[in-house]
Amino acid sequence: MNRRTLLIGGAAALTTTAAAASLLLPRQLAPALTFTRDGLALGGTDPVAYFTHARPMGGDPALTHEWADATWRFISEESRAAFVEDPEAFAPQYGGFCAWAVAEKGELYSTQPENWAIVDGKLYLNFNDDVQAMWDADRAGFIRTADMKWPRILAEA
């Protein structure tokens, strides 16, 4: 083995090791995709209120938190603290975009805070009353389909 062979072999080994190591290192995730209205997630509706008050409630402009590239409003400091501690527990699925449209069309449609449901501890929003009624007819099926389509939608965003 001569010096040239040793150098080429060593360089190849380092390249292979670096490529393998890159598969194990954490990667930067794509930025979160969040539906906003007037610059606010959920149009300023408190996401925690869906769980604690069983209805949408407009948040206080003085009680906000920045998360997932959006500003979120809350009705109380307790609500804000709960969200800050575990935002994924309260944030709507599919970034707050229409759950039916993600499943049925693989597309992002706006939502209305009044068209909502909590299923298995997760918040889902829909475009309007008619779309909500269609989604309600097969919630589990639409959720299953949307869960499969959501990663592709995020990757293409």
C-alpha positions, 0 to 999 in steps of 0.5 A, a space after each residue: 500500500 502506498 501513500 496515495 492509496 492510504 490517503 484516498 482510502 482514509 478520505 473515503 472512510 471519513 466521508 462515509 463516517 460523516 454521512 452515517 453520523 449525519 443520519 444520527 444527528 438531530 436535524 432542524 425541523 421545517 417551520 411549523 405551519 399555523 393558520 392565522 387570521 389577522 396575524 393571530 392563531 385561531 383569530 385570537 381565540 384561546 386554544 385552552 378554552 376549548 378544553 377548559 370551558 368547552 367553547 371558543 373564547 376570545 383571548 385577551 390582547 395582553 395575554 399572548 405567547 409566540 409559538 409555531 410562528 404565530 401569536 396565541 391569545 389567552 383568556 387568563 394567565 392560567 390558560 397561557 401558562 398551561 399552553 406554554 407548558 405543553 402547547 401541543 396538548 392544546 394547539 389544534 391539529 393540522 396547524 389549525 387548518 380545516 381537518 376535513 380539507 386536509 383529509 378530503 383534498 390534501 389542501 389547506 383551508 381556513 377555519 372558523 373558531 366555532 366549527 370545532 371538536 375535541 376527539 381523543 383529547 385533540 382539538 380539530 377545526 373546520 371551515 364552516 357548519 356544512 363542512 363540520 357536518 360532513 367531518 362529523 359523519 366520519 370523524 375517525 376516518 377523516 382523522 386517519 386520512 388527514 394524519 397520513 396526508 399531513 406530513 406531505 403537506 408540511 414537506 411541501 409547504 
